[in-house]
Amino acid sequence: MGENGGGDAVASVVNNILNVSSGGPANVELLDRTVDSFYTAVSNEQRIQAEAVLKQLQEHPDAWTRVDAILEQTKNQQTKFYGLQILESVITTRWGALPDEQREGIKTYVSNLIIKIATEETTFRKEKIFLHKLNLVLVDILKQDWPHKWPSFIPDIVGASKTNETLCENSMHILRLLSEEVFDFSKNSMTVAKTKEMKGSFNEQFAAVHELCLMVLNASQRQSLIMATLSTLNAFLSWVPLGYILESNMVDMLLGLVASPPYRNVTLSCLTEVGALQVGEEHDGKFVTMYSVFMRQLAFMLPEGTNIPQAHANGSDEDQAFVQNLALFFTSFFRAHMPALETASNESQMELLKGLEILVNISYVEDDEVLKICLDYWNFFVPDIYSSVTAEPNAAYAFAGAQKVRTGRRQFFGGILSQLRSLMIARMAKPEEVIVVEDENGNVVRETMKDTDVLARYKTMHETLVYLSHLDHEDTEKQMLDTLRMQINGRTEGWGALNRLCWAIGSVSGSMVEEQENRFLVTVIRDLLNLCEITRGKDNKAVIASNIMYVVGQYPRFLRNHWKFLKTVVNKQFEFMHEPHPGVQDMACETFLKIVTKCKKKFVVLQVGETEPFVSELLTNLTDTIKDLEKHQIHMFYEAVGIMISSEPDSKKKEEYLDRLMLPPNSFWTSIIQQAGQNVEVLKSTETVKNVQNILQTNVSVCSSLGGPFVTQLNRIFMDMLSVYKMYSELISSTIATGGPHAAKSSEVKAMRSVKKVTLKLIETFVEKTTDLDMVVSQHVPAMMDPILGDYARNVPDARDAEVLSMFAAMINRLREKMEPEVPRIFEAVFECTLGMITQNMEDYPEHRLKFFGLLRAVTKFCPRTLFNMSEGQLKLVIDSVIWAFRHTERNIADTGLRLLYEMLNTFKNSDAATAFYKAYYLQLLREVFAVLTDTFHKPGFVLQAHILHHLFSVVQSDVIKAPLWDDSLGPAAYPSNVAFIQSHTSEMLSTSFPNLRPQQVQAAVIGMLDLKEISSFKQHLRDFLVQSNKFMDQNNADLYAEEVAAAKKAELQRMAQIPGLLHDQDDLAADNADSD
């Protein structure tokens, strides 16, 4: 069926279902068949056609008038849900456009249908899902009409609830949904003014709701109603006025219910909300009493001696939820009311310690969420104890009585703190890990594991354990050494406990006084070496060896102060570098790199008892040391030695060490270049390509750690490296030209490309590290132009490397205005040809996209004159490319485009080219930014979009633009000013784009955009505009919106009036302009 034929058929079915034109009843049977066809169609074609009918039907302006017939006549549950979707759509988008009597009709119909279903026990249970959807529809109506058009809603629902228990239960669901919409989810669906109004009404009318909740909890025996009431109460407790909580018997009722298994979890959630309230000291007594009663109730639920981790592991979902809720209760209550409990009676103090002990036991539960809750609290509790201890006055002058606990907190909490040290040691998370992976070109590289949850946990535990160590070094040391001896004595199964212990030992580095740390570390290393001696099996020994290496690497202070030990450790790493057992060589190289980074100066000075600095000795034995290492391990090793050499103060010695270090790769490089000079085919062999890549990567490793002094080595290979780059580039191009795009993915081409990429990486690394920028500009940049830039321009698209763009971006970022003379040539080579690659569609060449805009940002930021000197056609191409970027569906590209535009606008604003730029592009940019602002797909870019619009509306009110922005054909007097023109133009644009908005709404929106100078107010104003832009609003809401804009403007003027010089009575506009600038 053709496209038009298909459209006609769909329209015909829609008309047959609705029967609007004939005035007959809706054909619900036909709708049922269509819905069935959508969900159960055998063929995809049938399903697509059914979907088209349902979509068009939902969008039909009269569809909502048939919803009552649909809901009453259909027997199909899916059709009922579809009917509610139609109703929901008209309420959320077109409610304001409906006449008052139609809105009242919908409101009455929905309310009566809810009452009808909820009053009868059988239908209430049977239609539970449908009723929930119906409740949501009612809440959507309330978001539009309550309180100004339905002021009696709260009294109405409370009054109805008192007549029937099932109706009351459903009312609780509605009230909870309304509370969540107003207090939790209102940000993106309601304007600030509307949210404020609804919150005010809820607070004013809450007394009736509060009375209803207490009545249910006092009088009802219906379990589901009590559950619903508690859930609703839980949603209220975070915002209701305090009097309803603290000056009524609500807390007593909750404490009475918490021990009852059906209500245990939801009641505990309510008590958690109450316990988290931070109010004045005058209420401390009530919270202490609440805690005391709760602990007595808890004794029935959690008998003394309960193994909480085991009970959690074996328990039901309800039991596990209870443990998590208990953790939330304790952590919330202790954060808010610990001082009150500490200074209360002895009995309360003992109950406080009991609660903390239970929380320590909960911390052993094998559940990540529970552990996170506990650790977050311990990371608050322990530093709080530490800060109070360090601020303690001399104990001799401490006051007696209750104050004594607050000043002797270390002693009072001593037992808990000791238990926490055991916890941290037993459950220590894994620190940042480096693994070895293969990249897209087949090269082995190191990569840092970014398991953010585990790393965040390690950070929390590390901080907490350091504070615990400061509070009692002896206990920390004793617990760690006792745990280690249990491992040696074979009383601990598996290696997991040893790993966690060693991570814990490493994490407290630097927290002890030096003498104690020295003694502690020597004991640990000795015990670990003993364990290694008595342990059988290479795998087991490798685990212990890796732990020794990890611990040693974490204690640089000890290593720096004990040269012989440091030398022994490093030589031990060199021994491990010959050990073929999996993982040992990687660990050895990692540890060597870590130790050198922290102790680098020790290796270049002549130590007592030595004949030469260690670095010299190392370079003498270099070949033997690294002969068994893999390529990526050699790169790590070279990076470490580069760090050593960088700390040598004598530049001649530095150069000599560098020559000796680079002798093996340089000899290999020279040999390859000489062979290539006699026969260029040598470079094509797979082995040679890998060797060249490896040599250059070794250079990158040294350059990254040595920095500027690497220049002598770079100059030695630079010209040959560019020649090799050019030759591989030509080979790649010819291979792709003959073999087509698939050839670009062949292993040969990938290998050759990796040589090109590492060449670019080496240049980029050197430019970032060097301090002699003039030499780079005068010597290196000219030499690179043809081999790299010319090659990029000449190549076929699939052979162009995105790294060329990032390298030149890095050079401009580093060399800044020194690169200005070269930028036109860079643009000429890369701009149009790259745009041609990336604008064909939204998917191809993703790397080129990001790096191209990165280059453009660098030029905008540091070489702006290039933009000012562009021809009209070139600048248009740049602006079009930026617009294309921020309209992109990939978020990172869209964000890059928005940032680039914002920087570009600020660059032009402060230049002589400002007027010409804004005259040419202001209206286009205003239109395009509004287009993405109002496109929900680009919602993540809101902040940047807001900043750009704020700039555009501010700049038009300043004296930056010295010519009319409107079309010259209208004449210079067409508008009194650019502000008046932009107000008119924007209003017209928004009215056309959003016909649902009333003229006064559009006017209020545009005036607000022009008047609000403070960015946070401007952003909130835009958010409110977006909320209103997708629905038809009635007159009441439009007026509210206009009042809000006026109030914001008035507040801003008042703020400015407080500061002398900000506001001049004779010229308010000038002050506004100055503020916007």
N, C-alpha and C positions, 0 to 999 in steps of 0.2 A: 504494500500500500504506500503511495507517495506521501510526502511530508504533509501537504495540505489536506489530502484525503484522510490521513491519520488524525490530523487536528480536528477536522470536521466530525469524524466518528466519535472522538473523545467528547467534543462539545455536545453532540447529540445525546450521548449517554448521560452526561451531566444534567442536561435539560430534562431528560426523561425521569431522572431520579428526583429532581427538585420540583418539577411541574409548576414553576413560578408563572410562566407565560400563560398557561391554561387556567391557572387559579385553582387547580385540583390538589388533592392531598399528595404528600411526598410518596414516592415509590420505594418504600423501605426494603421490600423484598429484593428489588434490583440492586440496591446498595449492599445488602447482605451478600448477594452473589459476587459483587465486585470485590468486597473485602475478602471473602473466601478465596476468590481467584488470586488476590495479591499474596495471601499467606500459603495457599496450598496448590498453586498452579503447577501443572506438570511441565509445561514449556516456559522457557525464559521470555518468549514473546508475549505470552498471556500475562505474565507477571508485570512486564514493562507497561503493557497497555492499561492494566488495572491501576498501576501506580500513577500513570498519567491522568486517569479519570479522578482518582482520589485527590491528587494534587490540585487539579483545576477546580474540583468541587469545593475544596477547602478555601481556595482563593476567591470563590464566587461571592459577590457582595451580599447576596440574599440567603446564603447557605445557613447562616445562624438562625434564620426564622423557622427552619425545619428541624432544629435540634430537638425540640420537645417531642415531635412526632417520632423521630428516630429513636430516642431513648425509651419512649413508652411502647413502641411496637416491636422493636427488634428483640430477638431471642439470642442474638450473637454477642458475646462479651466483647469481642474485638470491635464490632460496629459501635457499641456503646462508648468505648474508649475513643474511637474516631470522632463520634459526635461531640464528646467533651473537648477534643482537640480544636474542632471548629469554633466552639464557644470560647475556649481559651485564647485563640487567635484574635477574635473580634474584641475581646476584653483588653488584651495587652496592646493592641495596635490601633483599634478604631473606636474605642469606648467614647472618647470625647466628641466624636462626630455623630454619635447616635442621639436622637431626640430624647428628652428627659423621660417621657412615658415609656419608650422602648427599654431604656436602661432600668427603670423601675420594674418593668415586666420581667426582664432577665433576672434581676435581683430576687424578686418574689418567687419566680419559678425555681431557681437554684435553692433558695432557703427552704421552700416547701418540700422540694424533693429530698433534701437532706433530712428534714424532720420526719418525712414519711418513712424513709429507709431506716433511720436511726432509732425511731420510737419502738419499732417491732423487733423483739429479740431475734427471731428467726432470720428476717431479712438483714438485720444488722450484722449477723455472723456470716451469712451467705454472700452478701455483697460488699465484703470488707475492702477489697482492692478498688472496686468501683467507687465506693464511698470516699476512700482516701483521695482519689482523683477529683471527685466532686468537691471535697474540702479545699483542695488546692485552687479550684476555680473560684470558690467563694473568697479565698484569701486574695486572689488576683483582683476581684471586684473591690475588696476592702482597701487594697493598695491605691485604687483609683478614687473611691468615694468616701472612705472613712478618714477623719471624722466629719468633714464639712458638709457632706450630703447624707450621712448616716450617723448622726451624733448619738443615736440611742442603741447602737450595735451592742456595746458591752452590757448595758442593763438588759437588753433583749435576750442575749445568749445566756446570761446568768439566770434570768427569770425562767426561761424555758428549761434550763438544766435542772432546776429544782423539782420539776414535775415528773421526771422519768430518768432512771439510772443509766439506761443505754444511751439515751439522748445526752445525758451529762458526760458520759465517757467520750462520746464523739465531740462534744463541745470542748473538752480538754485537748483533744487532738487539734482542733481548729485554733484554739488559743495558743498552743505551743507553736504551730506553724506560723501564726501571725507574729508572735514574739521573735521567732528566728528570722523572719523576713525583715522586720523592722530593725532589730538590734544586731543581727549577724550578717545578713546578705544584702543590705539596702544599697551598698555603695554604687553598684553599677546598674541598679534598676529603678532608683528613685532619686530625685533631686535632693540636695542638702536641705532645702526649705521643707519639702514634703516629709523627709525623714524626721526632721526636728519636730514638725507638727504632730506626727504620729506618735513619736516618743512622749511628747508632752501629754497627749490625750491618754496614752496607756498609763502613765504615771498618775494623772488626775483621777482616772476611773479604776485604779487598781484595787481600791478598797473592796469593791464588790467581788472581784475575782479572788482576792485573798480570803474573804469570808466563805466563798464557795469551796475553796480548797480545804480550809479547816473543817468545814461542815462534812465533807466527804471523808476526810481522814478520821474524824471523830465518830461519825455515825454509820458509815457504810460497811457492809460485810462482803461486798462484791470485789473479788480479787482483781479482776481486770480493770475495774473502775479506779481502785486504789493505785494500781500500777500506772494507769494513764495520768492520774492526778500527780503522782510523784514525778513522772517524766516531765509533765508540764511545769511543775514547780521548779524542777532542775533548770529548765530553760529560763525561768524568771529570775532566779536568785542572783544572777550576776549584775542585774540592773535595778531591782526594785528598791524603793526607799528603805533605809535601814530599820526604821521603826517597825515595819511589817515583820522583820526577822527577829530583832532583839527585844522588842517590847510586846511580843505575843507569845503564845505557848507553842509556836511552830517547831522550834528546836527540840523541845521536850517530846513532842509527838514523833519527830524523826528519830530521836534516840530510842524511843519505845518501839519503833518499827524495825530498827536496823538488825536486830538479832533474829527476825523472822525470815526464814529462808526464801520465800517467794519475793520479798521486797528488799532483800539484803543489798544487792548491787546498786539498784537505783537510789535507795535511801543513802547509801554510802556516797554516791555521786553528789547528792544534795548536801550532805554534811561537809563534803570536800569544798563545795562552793561557799558554804557558810564559813568554814574554817579558814578559807583563803582571804576573807575580808580583813582589810587593815584599817582599823578605826582607832579612835582615841583611847588613851590609857584608862579612861573612866569605865570602859567596858571590859577591862582585863578579867575581872572576877567572873563574868559570865562565860568567857571563853575557857578559863581554867576549870570551871564547874562542868562545862560541856565536855572537855577532854577527859576529866575524871570519870564522868558517867560513861563515856564511850569506852574507856579502858575496861571498866567493869563489864560492860556488855560484850566486849571483844573476848574476854576470858571464857565466855560460854561458846563463842564461835571458833576460837583458836586456843584450845587447851594448852597449858604449860608443857613445854617439851616437844611440841609438834615440829616435825622435820618439814619445814615449809617447802624447800626445793623438791623434796620427794612427793609431798602432798600435791604440789602444783603439777608435777610430771604425771602423776596417776589420776589426777582429778578430772572432773567434767569441764565443759566450756564455762559453765557458771562458776565453778570453783576457781578456774584460772583467771576469769574476769575479776573475781573477788580479790585475789592476790594483787592484781594490777591496780584495782581501785583502792585497796588498802595502802599501797605504796603512794598513790596520788594523794590520799587523805593525809598521811603522815608528813609527806614532803611539803604540801601546801600549808598545813597547820603549823609546822615547825618554822617555816619561813616567816609566817606572819606573827606567831605568838610565842616563840621560844623565850624571849626575855620575861614574859609574864609567868611562864611555867618555872623558869629558873629561880625567880625571886618569890615564889609562892611557898606554901607549907612544905615540910619535909616529905609528906606523903605525895604531894604533886611532883616534887623533884624525883622521887623514886619512880613514879609513873612515867615521867619524861624519859628517864634512863631505860625503862622497860620498853617504851615505844621505839626508842632509837635502836635498841637491841633487836626488836622484831624487824625493823627496817634493814639492819645489817643482814639478818637471815634471809629476808626477801631478796637482797642483792645477789645471793647465790643462785637464784632461780635461773634456769636455762631458757631465757626468753629475752631477745634483744631489746624489745620495747620496755619491759620491766627493768632491765639493767640500765637502760638509758635514763629512765625516770630517777632511779636511785643515784646513779653516778652524778647526774646534774645537781642533785641536792647535796651530795657529799662534797662536790666541788664548790658549793656555796658555804656549807657548814664548817669545813676544816679551815679555809682561809679566814672565816669569821672568828673562829677560836684563835687562830694565829695572830690576827690583827689586834684582838683584845688582850692577848698575852703580851705582845710587844708594847702595848700602850699601858700595861698595868703599872700602878705606882708601887713603891716598896711595900711589901706585904706587912711590914711592921705598922704602917700607917693606915691599913685598910680598916673600914668601918666594920663593926660587928653585925651579927644578925643576917638578914636576907641578903644584904649587899655582898656578903662574904662569898657566895657562890659565883656572882658575876666577876669578882676579882680573882677567884681561884679556879678559873674554868679549866685550866690544863689538868689540875688534879681531879676536879669533879668529873670531867669527861674522860679521864685517863683510860678506863677500861674500854669504853667505846672506841677511842682513838687507836688503842692496841688492836682491837678486833678489825678496825678498818685497814690497818697495815696488813693484816693477814689476808683480808679480802682483796686488796690491790695486788698483792704478790700472787695470790691464787688465780686471779682472773685478768691479769694484765693483758692488754690488747697488743696486737702485733704492730711494731713501728713501720714507718715507710719502707717499702721493699723495692729493690731494683731487680728487674728480671731481664732476661735476654730473649729478644724476639727477632724474627726475620722481617725486614721491610718489604715494600712492594717490588723492589728491584732485586730481591734475593740476598741483600746484605744483612749480616747479623749486627743488630744494634742493641744498646741498652735502653731500657724504658722504665720509668718510675711508675710503680703501681699506684693507681689513684682510687683505691676502694675508700671512698670518702667517709662512709659510716665507721669503718674500722679505724681509720686515721683520726677521725674526730674523737672516737672513744679513747684511743691511745693518748691523745692530747689532754683530754679531761683527766684520765687516770694518772698520767705523768705529773700534771700540775698538782693534783690532790696528794700524790705520794711525796712530792718534794716538800709540801707544807707539813705533811705528817712526819717526815724525816726531821725537819727543823724543830718540830714540837718535842721530839724525843729521838735523838740520834742512836742512843744505845739500844732502845727497843727495836728500831728499824734494822740495825745491824744484826742483833741477836736473832730476830725472826728470819732474816734472809739466810744467815749462816746455818740456823737449825734446819730450815727447809732444804738447803743444799746437802747437809749431812744425812738427812732422811733419804735423799736420792742416792748418796754414796752407799748407804747401808741397805739399799734395795727395798726400802719400805714404800717407794712410790713407783707405780706402774707406768710404763710408756714414757716418751720423751716430751710430751706436751707440757708437763709441769716444769721440767727443766728449762724449756724454751721460755715459758712465761716468767719463771724466776729470773732468768738472765736479762729479759727485757726490762723487768722491774729494777734489777741491779743497775743496768745501764741508765735507767731513767732518773736515778737519784744522784747521778754524777754532779759534783759541785755543791751539793747541799750539806756536806759534812765539813768540819774544819779539816785543814790539809793533813795534819798528823793522823787523825782518825781515818780519813779517807785512804791514806797510804796503807795503813795497817789492814784495813778492811779489804782493799783491792788485792793486796798480796795474799791474804788468806783465801779469798775467792779463787784467784788464779791457781794457787797451790792445790786447793781442793778439786778444782776442775781438771787439773793435770793428773791428779791421783785417780780421779774417776775415769779419765781416758786410759790410764795405764791398766786398770783392773777390768775394763770393759772389753768384751770380745766382739769381733765382727767389724768389717770396714764401714758398713753403713752406720753402725752405732758410733764408732769413733769419729766419723765425719760430722755427725750431729753435735757431738761434744766440741770438736774442733771449731765448728762454725760458731758455737756459743762463746768459746774463748775469744775468737776473733772479734765477735760483736762487742763483748764486754770491754775488751782492751781498747777498741776504737772509740768507746764512749768516755774514756777517762784521759783526755789530752793533757790536763794539768799534771797528772802523775807522770805521764810519759815525758813531758817537757822537762820535768825536774829530775828525771832518772835516766841519764843518757844510756847507760849500759843496758838497762831493761828495754829502753826504746829500740836500741840497736838489735838486741836479741829478738824482740817481737818482729821487727822488720825482716830480719834474716829468716825468721820462722815463716813469714809470709812467702819469702823467696823459695823456701823448701816446698811449701804447699803448692807453689806454681808449677811444680813438676809432678804433682800427685794427679794421676788420671781419674780418680774417683769422681763421678758426676757432681758438679756443683762446687767442689773444693777450690778449683782454680778461679772460678768467678768470685767466690767469697774472698779469696786471698787478694785478688786484684782490687776488689771493692774496699777491703779493709786497708790495704796499702794506700789507696787514693784518699780515704777518709783520714788516716793518720798523717799523711804528708800535708793535707790541707790544714790540719790543726797544729802541726809541729814543724812547718817548713823551714824555719830559720835554723833549727838544730842540725840540719843536714848539710849546710854550706859553711858552717864555722868549724875550725879545727878543735875537736874535743880533746880533753885531757887523756893522755895515753894513746892517742891515735897519731899516725904519721901523715895523714891527709884527710881533708873533709870527706864525709861519707859519700857525697854526691860524686866525687872523683873516683872513689873506690867502686861505686855502683857502675859508673860509665865504663870503667876498665873491664868489668865482668858482664857488661850489658848483654852481649850475644848469648852467653851461656844461660843467663837468668831467664831470658824470654823465649828460648828455643822451643819449649814445649807448649807455649801459649797459642790459643786461637787468635785470629786477626782482631776480633773485637776486644779481646783481653789485652793485646799489645797496645791498642789505641788507649785503653784505660791506663796502662802502665806509662805510656809516653805522656799522657796528660798529667799524671802525678809527678813525673820527673820535670816537666815544664813548670809546675808549681814550685818545685824545689829551686830550680834555676832562677825563677823570678825573684826569689828572696836574696839572691847574691848581690851585695851592694856594688861590687867592682864590675864595671861594664866590660872590661877586657876579659875577665874570668868568665862572665856571663856568656860572652860571645864564644869563648873557647869551649865551655860546657855544651853550648848549643851545637857547635860543630861536631863535637864528639857524639852527642846524642843522635844527630841526624846522619852520621856517617853511614850506617847500614842502609837506610832508605835512599840516601843520596847516591850511593854506589849503584844500587839497583836501578834508580831513575836514569843515571848517566848511561848505564849499559843499554837500557831500553831505547833511549833517545839516539844513541850511536847506531844501534841496529836499524832503527827506523830511518836514519839518515841514509843508510845504504839501501834499505828496501822497506818502503812504507807499508807493504803488506803485513809486516811483522805486527803492526798495531791492531790488525783485524783479528788475530787469534784470540780465542776465548780466554786463554790463560793470561795473555798480556793485558787484556782489558781489565781482568780482575786484579792483576798486580798493580796496574796504574791507579785504579780506584783505591786500592789499599794504601799505596804510598801517599796519595793525596789526602786520604782520610787521616793518616798518621800526622801529616802536616797540620790538618785542622785541629787535631787533639792538642798538639803542642802550642799552636797559635792561640787557641782559646784560653790556655792556662798561663802562657808566657806573656802575651800581649805585645806591646810596641816593639820590644827588642827582637821579635821574630823577623823584623824587616830584612835582616841580612840573609836569612834563609829564604824568604819569599823572593827577594831579588835574584837569588841564585837560580830559581826554577821558573820565574814568572813568564818570561818570553816563550820558553819551550812549552810551558803549560798552556799558554794561549794558542800556540800552534797545534798542540794535541787536541785542544778543545775544538778548534776550527775544523780539523781533519775528521774528528768523530762526528761533528755536526753534519758535514757534507756526506759522510757515509750513511748517517741516519736518514737524511733527506732523500738520497738516491734510493735507499732500500724501501722507504715508504712510497716514493713516487712510482716505483715499479711494482711493489707488492700490495699497494692500497692500504687503507686504514688498519686492516688486520695486522699488517707487518709491524705497526707501532707497538703491538702487544707481544711480539716475539721476544724470546729470552736474549737474543743477540742485541736487539735494539735497546731493550731494558738495561742491559749491562753497559752499553755505550752511553746511554743517557745518564746512568749513575755516575759516570766519569765527569760528564758535563755539570751535573748537579753538585758534585763535591768540589769541583773547581769554583763554581759560583759561591758555594758555602765558604770556601777558604778565603776568597776575596772579601766577602761580606763580614766574616769573622775578624779579619785583619783591620778592616775599616772601622769596625765598632771598637776595637781594642787600642788602636794606635793613637798616639798623641801628636804625631807630626802630620797634621792634615794637609799642610801646603805641599809636602812631598807627594802625598797621594794624588792631589789635584794636578801637580805638574808632571809626575812620572807615570803613575799607574792608570789614571783615567784616560788620557789620550791613547795609550797602548791598547785599552780594552774596547775602544769604540767600534772598530770594524769587526774584530774577531767575535765579539759578543753581541753588540747592538746590531751591526750590519747583518750578521748571521741570522738574528731573530727576524729581521724584516724580510730577508730573502727566503727563509724556510717555508715549507708547506705547513699549514696550521697544526697538523698532528705532531710535527717535529719541534714546535716552539715550546721552550721550557718556561713554565710560570715563574721559576726561581730567578729568571732574568729580571722580571718586574720587581720581585721582592728585594733583589740585590740593589737595583738602582734606587728603590725606595729607601733602603737602609743607608745608602751612600748620601742621599739628599738629606735624610734625617740627621746624619752625623756631620756632613760637610756644610750643610745649610747654604747660605748665600754664595759660598765658594763654587757651588755647582751650577749657579744660575746661567753662566754662558753655555753650559752643555745641555740644559733642559730642552731648548727648542729641537736640538738634534735627537734627544731621547724621544720626545713626543713624535717627531717625524717618523722615527723607526718603529715605535710600538703602538701608537695611539689608534690610528684607523684600522690597522690590520688586526689588533686585539679586539677592538669593538666589533669588527666583522665576525669574529669567532664567537663572541659571548652573547650577541644580541639576536642570533638566529632563533634561539629558543631559551627556555629557562633551565635546561638541564646540562647541556654540553659544557665542557671545560670549567668545572666548578673552581679549581685552583686558580685559573687565570682570572676569574671574576673577582675574587676577593683581593688578589694581589694587584690587579689593575687599579682597583679603587684605593688600595693602600698607597700605590705610587701617586695617584692623583691627590690624595690627602697630604702626602709629603710635599708635593709641589705647591699646593695651596698654602700650606703652613710656612714653608721656608723660602720659596722662590715665587712670591705672589706676582712679581713684575712680569713673569712669563704670561700669567693670565691677562694682565692689563694690556700687554702688547699683542695679544692674539688678534687675528682678523675676526670680523663678525661671524664668518662661517665656521671658523675653528672654535670660537667660544660657544656658539650654538650647539656644536657637536658635543662639547664638554657638558653643557647644561642638560642636553637631551640624555646623555649617558648617565648623569647623576639621577635624573628623574626615572630613567629606566631602572636604576639600582634600587631606589627606595620603593618602587612599585613591585619589586621582585617578591616571589613567594617564599624564598629562603630567608629566614629571619636574619641570619648574620649578614647577608648581602644587603637586605633592606636597611638594617641598622647602620651599616657602613655608609650607605648612600645618604641617610639622614644626617649622620655626623659630618660627612663631607660637605653637604649643603649648608649646614649651620656654620661650619668653619669658613666656607666660601663667602657666605653672606656677611660675616663679621670682617673678613678680609676686604671685601669691596666697600663696605660701609665706611671704612677709615681711609679710603683712597680717593684720588682725583677722578677715578673712573666710575664713582658711585652712581651719579645721575644717569649716565648712559646705560649702565648695567641694569638699574632698577626700571628704567623706562622700557628697556627691551624685554625684561624677564619677570618683573614683579607680578603681573596679572597671571601669567602662566604658572608661576610657582605657587601663588595663592590658590589657584584652582586645583593644581595637582596635589598639594599637601592636604587640602580639604577632602579630596577624593580618597586618599588613603586613611585620613582621620576617621571618616565615616564608613570605612570598609572594615567589618568585624575581623576579616582575615589579617588585617594589619594592626590589630589592637595592641600587640606587645610593644609597638613603636610609639605609643601614646606620649610618653614623656618628651622624646625628641621632637615629635610632631608639634607638641605644645610649645616648646622652646622656639621652634622655627616660626610658628604663627605669631608668637609673642614678639619676636624680632620684627616681623613684617608689619604688624600693627603699631609697633613703637616707632620704627624708622620713618613711617609716613607722617608722623607727628613732629619729627625733628626737622632741622634745616639741612639734612643730608641730601635730600632729593630736591634739586633746584629747577625742575621743569615739570610741567603737568604730566601725570601718568595716563590721562585719557587720550584717545585718538586725536592726532593733530587736526584731522578734518572737522572736528567739532568746534575748533577755535579755542583760543587761550582763555576766554571768559565763560566757557560752558559750565564750569563749576567754581564756586568761590575758593576752594582749596583742594589739595590732594586728599585731605582727611574726609571732606564732604563727598568727594568722588568715590573713595574706597568704601565709605559707609553705604553709599547708594549701590555701588557695584556688588559688594558682598551680600547686601540684603536681597538684591535681585537674584544673585546666584543661588543663595540658600532657599529662597522662595520657590525657584524653579526646581531645585533638586528635591525639596521636601514640601510637596503641596499640602501635606497634612498639618503643617505648622501655620498658625494664624499670623497675620501681619504684625500684631503687637509682640508676639513671641520672637519673631525674626528680628524686629527692631531692638527688643531688649537684649537679645543675644549679641547682636553686632555692636551695640553701644557698650555693652560689658567688655567685649573683646578690645575695643578701642580705649576704654577708660581704665581698666584694671592693670596697673603697672607692676604690681607685686606678683611674681611668677606663681606662687602657691595659690593665690586667689584666682589668677588667670586659669590655672589648670583645673581648679574645682569648677569654675564657670564653664569651661569646655566640657567637663564630664557631665554637668547638668544639661548642657545643650545636646550632648549625644544621647542621654536618657530620653529627652523629649523628641529628638529627631525621628525616632522610629515609631511614634504613636500619635494619634489625633488627640489633642488636648482640649479640655473645655475652658471656658472663660476664666473660671476660678483659678485653675492652676497657672494659666498664663499670667494673671495678675500677681500671683505669688512670686513667680519667676522675675517679673519686672521689679517688684519690691526688693527682692534679694540683691539684684544688681545695684539698685539705688543705695541700699544699706551698705553694701561693700564699698561703693564709691565714697559714701559719706564717712565711713570708718577710716578709709585711707587718707582722705583730706584732713580728718581730725588728727591722725597720727603725724602727718607732715606738719600740721600747724604747731605741734608741740616742739618742733626742732627749729630754732632760729635760722633763717636763711633758706629753708627748704621751700617755703611757700610765700610768694609775694602777692599781696591783695590785688595789685594792679595787673598782675599777669599770671593767673593760675595755670594757664596752658604751658607757659615757659617752664614753670616748676615741674609740671607733669612730664614735659619732654626731658628735662634734666634728669629726672628720676628714672625714666625709661632708658636713657643712655647709660 
